[in-house]
Amino acid sequence: MVGAMLLFAGSNAWAQDVPAAQGPVILTVSGKLAGGQPVQFTLNQLQALESRTMTVEHDWSDEAHTYKGPLLSAVLEHVEATGNSLRLVALNEYFVDIEQGFVHKWQPILAWQEDGRTMRIRNKGPLWLMTPLQESHELRTPANVSKLIWQLSGIEVR
């Protein structure tokens, strides 16, 4: 990891290229991390990571929407995740489990923006796991569509 500087004693692990926290924590990554300590992200810190924009048609809307957010793989690389699977947890404690292979193959994003607007809790924010559904019939299967967890607030690396 380029320029990784790990700071403990109650603080987060941050690479030099991620800005200081501004605003509330919206995501906590815990579990099998090289540093051993949970890492918390604010929106501005997630925005500093490698991002992607994708236009997606999905089951929760009658039209396509454009989403922007950091690649989940970039978040996992940043925190130096060492596990093979992930449990993604929503604000209401709903969760989905995914394998690292899914992350590497499909490069999902943690969407924080929909159609140019920052996502809010009432419209599936602050984060919504989004995959490029239009790229493959395989992604449109019920098993894979069910992985698109919204109101995402935590990731446990297993």
C-alpha atoms as one frame of an Amber mdcrd trajectory, in Angstrom:
protein
   0.000   0.000   0.000   1.478   3.312  -1.078   2.454   5.546   1.802   0.473
   3.677   4.438   0.815   5.276   7.827  -0.891   3.395  10.612  -1.940   5.353
  13.654  -3.529   3.536  16.560  -4.549   4.344  20.139  -8.114   5.095  19.162
  -7.476   6.680  15.784  -7.851   5.349  12.239  -5.361   3.910   9.762  -4.835
   6.328   6.850  -2.669   6.541   3.802  -1.131   9.927   3.119  -3.429  10.518
   0.131  -6.653  10.487   2.187  -7.742  13.832   3.644  -8.438  14.454   7.305
 -11.929  13.550   8.488 -14.597  16.163   7.781 -18.138  15.384   8.846 -19.706
  12.315  10.409 -18.420   8.771  10.040 -20.543   6.951   7.445 -18.621   3.668
   7.107 -16.668   1.473   9.503 -14.507  -1.371   8.205 -13.499  -3.988  10.770
 -12.307  -7.577  11.045  -9.273  -9.045   9.314  -7.252  -5.911   8.632  -3.456
  -5.734   8.601  -3.497  -3.108  11.364  -6.023  -5.017  13.460  -8.063  -1.922
  14.322 -11.387  -0.827  12.746 -11.081   1.993  10.221 -13.739   4.700   9.996
 -14.486   6.791   6.916 -16.252  10.089   6.435 -17.736  10.977   3.064 -14.804
  13.199   2.083 -12.360  10.398   2.872 -14.286   7.928   0.695 -14.411  10.508
  -2.087 -10.588  10.609  -2.093 -10.316   6.914  -3.023 -10.361   5.520  -6.570
 -13.919   5.956  -7.821 -16.125   4.899 -10.684 -19.335   6.227 -12.191 -21.867
   3.790 -13.638 -25.332   4.063 -15.090 -27.535   1.222 -13.907 -31.076  -0.019
 -14.406 -32.224  -1.957 -11.343 -35.316  -3.401  -9.679 -35.920  -0.380  -7.435
 -36.615   2.128 -10.201 -38.355   2.326 -13.562 -35.447   4.154 -15.172 -31.660
   4.105 -15.238 -29.719   6.123 -12.672 -26.092   7.201 -12.587 -24.120   6.309
  -9.463 -20.712   7.437  -8.279 -18.583   6.077  -5.476 -15.291   4.501  -4.517
 -14.514   1.025  -5.738 -15.074  -1.449  -2.916 -11.737  -2.978  -3.880 -10.049
   0.415  -3.298 -11.588   0.661   0.179 -10.409  -2.868   1.001  -6.924  -2.177
  -0.339  -6.747   1.039   1.655  -7.520  -0.720   4.946  -5.240  -3.625   4.004
  -8.017  -6.223   4.285  -6.673  -9.765   4.632  -9.849 -11.890   4.660 -11.565
 -13.829   1.893 -15.153 -12.773   2.539 -17.109  -9.721   3.625 -20.212  -9.077
   5.658 -21.814  -5.795   4.597 -24.137  -4.339   7.238 -26.845  -1.708   6.811
 -27.991   0.896   9.334 -30.936  -1.354  10.298 -28.516  -4.290  10.862 -29.614
  -6.100   7.685 -26.562  -7.757   6.156 -25.306  -9.579   3.083 -22.235 -11.769
   2.724 -20.038 -11.642  -0.358 -16.774 -13.250  -1.364 -13.649 -11.353  -2.360
 -13.868 -13.088  -5.757 -17.151 -11.250  -6.433 -15.472  -7.948  -5.565 -12.509
  -8.558  -7.863 -14.602  -9.859 -10.763 -17.353  -7.207 -10.804 -15.669  -4.178
  -9.169 -18.742  -2.894  -7.274 -18.789   0.628  -5.929 -19.999   2.117  -2.662
 -22.284   4.653  -4.287 -22.581   7.901  -2.367 -24.077   9.853  -5.271 -27.136
   9.178  -7.449 -27.803  11.332 -10.524 -25.412  14.021  -9.279 -26.930  14.288
  -5.780 -25.416  13.047  -2.534 -27.491  10.116  -1.316 -29.324  10.559   1.960
 -30.588   7.897   4.334 -34.158   8.321   3.100 -33.093   7.511  -0.477 -30.921
   4.461   0.232 -27.828   6.370   1.369 -25.416   7.220   2.685 -23.887   4.307
   0.729 -25.382   1.738  -1.630 -23.356  -1.193  -2.969 -23.828  -1.028  -6.719
 -22.593  -3.340  -9.462 -22.528  -2.765 -13.217 -25.734  -4.792 -13.724 -25.838
  -3.982 -17.436 -22.497  -5.727 -18.062 -23.649  -9.299 -17.486 -26.728 -11.473
 -17.233 -24.937 -13.182 -14.328 -25.114  -9.974 -12.287 -28.882  -9.764 -12.857
 -29.603 -13.102 -11.140 -31.675 -12.814  -7.928 -28.694 -14.025  -5.875 -26.461
 -11.215  -7.159 -29.124  -8.487  -7.187 -29.800  -9.286  -3.515 -26.210  -8.227
  -2.736 -26.992  -4.584  -3.588 -27.333  -3.520   0.035 -28.326   0.083   0.695
 -27.910   2.262   3.781 -24.553   0.528   4.099 -22.705   1.513   7.266 -20.272
  -1.304   8.031 -18.065  -3.914   6.431 -16.650  -6.815   8.404 -13.730  -8.507
   6.668 -13.700 -12.234   7.407
